[in-house]
């Protein structure tokens, strides 16, 4: 996967980051990078670590919408789509470094009309398209009728993406339940049932499909 700034010389990178009004932020696990309702002037590129996209229920319970790792972007739908404010909260899932880019300055060609700007825009389109593909996969999971079917659709996607039948997911059981929009107790019951049926084996965050 070609990342946003792969192949840039130090001089090109310095120029394009200045052009985009870039700012680098480091965060520890659990630290909030963007609060729901914050002005949507910038979007983020995950340089290292990972972030969770979450919303909070009125009772304060966290609902996980997405998990994004290094090389992925968040907030493009807001910062580049004309939204005034962020719809969700972005929190570091682990020790994370994020590069924030000013959406308006990314979309507008710089005065120098530099080739580097054009290269970044082309790669950004690819990154956003890949993100939309991930959302389509999630919609496929959520469209399944039962908790077991939602879980197996998600696990098969993970196996296909990783190219292996044994893999770790980034979610706790509660986070996985939130991601699939199901009850945690019902999810745990279905996992145990699927294990007894020989359709999967699991230990904490590791799953193996037969």
Secondary structure, 3 states (H helix, E strand, C coil): CCCCCCCCCHHHHHHHHHHCCCEEEEECCCCEEECCCCECCEEEEEEECEEEEEEECCCCCEEEEEEEECCCEECHHHHCCCCCECCCEEEECCCEEEEEEEHHHHHCCCCCCCHHHHHHHHHHHHHHHHHHHHHHHHHHHHCCCCHHHHHHHHHHHHHHHHCCCEEECCCCHHHHHHHHCCCHHHHHHHHHHHHHCCCCEEECCEEECC
